[in-house]
């Protein structure tokens, strides 16, 4: 049975919109932990209700049959755009799919990653998922920063045994609710902790970036839909979040951030005790142009060397070494090697 613990902010404390409730003094580095039962799909909205038939179902079956091989990728280049366009148009916004034994409820009109998975589920980040699974023992610990609706979180939780841990960090409330539903749809042995803070320098009130027409972390919203309210959250250093989740070690750390992976990762490696330094780090390549430093070269200072490169991720393997001598200068975000 799936075990999900939600790390939540205190709803009784005043928000930046001027709520009248009295303030509650809370240590800045300690997340609130609420072990209420996880969000689950309503009884009348059970899995399979949103499974299309007819032509949309045929297109989905064709896309799901394509493996992550050379010929499968070539065929997917032709079929993928057709499925992403036609199935939502013919069927609707919410679609239930099963791929490699994992159930997911996809919101394909307002979430780009869900659309990509809908079209080619066996090919979506398949290489990165394989690398992550290979690096996780049965009792392993996987941390997914920017977990989205759960592509990597679900794959890791399904791979791990009942002593495994997954910490999924997703600050966007709408996306995190969808992740919780996807977790509830699957019988998972591993314990999964949902964290609603963003990763970054400590700040108690930030608005997640969402341009005009974007919803729930997605890319292209229909002009007929209303934009969601501003996504208010707080940021915490990655080390504080992991300590708050009670982790003693991390086998694989994935940073699915479209921007700011360097600002989240380097201070963490500088401050983390050796036991919490991940055995493997997986970084989303799509944010590489926004990195303020040469991230691969900087990771080498901390004993991480490249061990793989996929269409959507860079992978780094850690090694047991002494202090790198790298000093973090927060004033100018620079590295000085002594």
Order of alpha helices (4+ residues) and beta strands (2+ residues): beta-beta-alpha-alpha-beta-beta-alpha-alpha-beta-alpha-beta-alpha-beta-beta-beta-beta-alpha-beta-alpha-beta-alpha-beta-beta-beta-beta
